[in-house]
Amino acid sequence: MNLRSLRCFIAVADELNFSRAAKRLNMSQPPLTQHIKNLEEELGAVLFHRTKRTVQISEVGAALLDEARRLLAHADGLPHLAQRAKGGGTGLLRAGFVASAVFTRARSLYTKLSFGIPGIVTMWQEMNSAEQMAALREGKLDIGFAYLAAESEDLKSKVVFRDPIVVTVPEHHRFAKRRSIRLTELRDDDFVLPVRHLSPRFYDRVISACHEAGLSPTIPHQPRHMLSILSLVSMGAGVSFLPRSLAKAGFPGVAFLNIAGTTPDIELSVVWHPDNISPALRRALQVIVPLC
């Protein structure tokens, strides 16, 4: 079955006259008649009842007519769809995000990607920063929102915002009622930090700030997820650190304290691979980067 035969079928069904249908299609009548004959043979059914004076569409033809129109409309729309996709007017955008950033101004960018780019469907995948870097390099993600590690020079990025790091302690901790704390005051506490390879940027900033303050932390607990870290802190297993934006969301059983003096921070960035030629990515960057 070919599109030309469908066009012939629709024209004859509309005109109920082979001569007028042929004229409408700018073709002679014999090829038109042959197209209808071939289509009937392919379908195994008569599409028109013909006499010397009249042409009537058959029950089979009437049943197929609407679907034939839809098929032809879809086919005629394919070139336009291809041009839109080529120009980034439509397509799928695979985006990664760290859950903690949902509580920051990055949320407005997430919303913009989800609803603010006509024709682009965004598929979100929650990943930690290290997983996003790997997925971008492997072509499994188009764009990510992550805390960049120092070894990310092969990726392009734009800083979205800088988030100060705060200390979190159990609600019954000796410093729980304080508003701020010097890192050296935590020398007797165990630390609860994520495994470095999962959040290298965050881990390194915390350890660097501790060393600059003359503190060598003891880290007996290293869970994978921020929720697990907060749970351990609330149980009294130790103290920890997290971005201030996440602290604002609150968590039962813990208290949050600012760090006195020079406060370490962590940068959330929008990240992509420079070799990714996705038109959807190009359109997304045109919208997102100016907002950073």
PyMOL commands that set and color helices and strands:
alter all, ss='L'
color gray80, all
select helices_A, chain A and resi 3-15+18-24+29-43+59-86+99-103+106-115+129-137+183-186+200-212+226-234+244-247+279-291
alter helices_A, ss='H'
color red, helices_A
select strands_A, chain A and resi 48-50+55-57+91-97+120-126+143-147+156-170+180-181+190-192+218-221+240-243+254-259+265-272
alter strands_A, ss='S'
color yellow, strands_A
deselect
rebuild
show_as cartoon
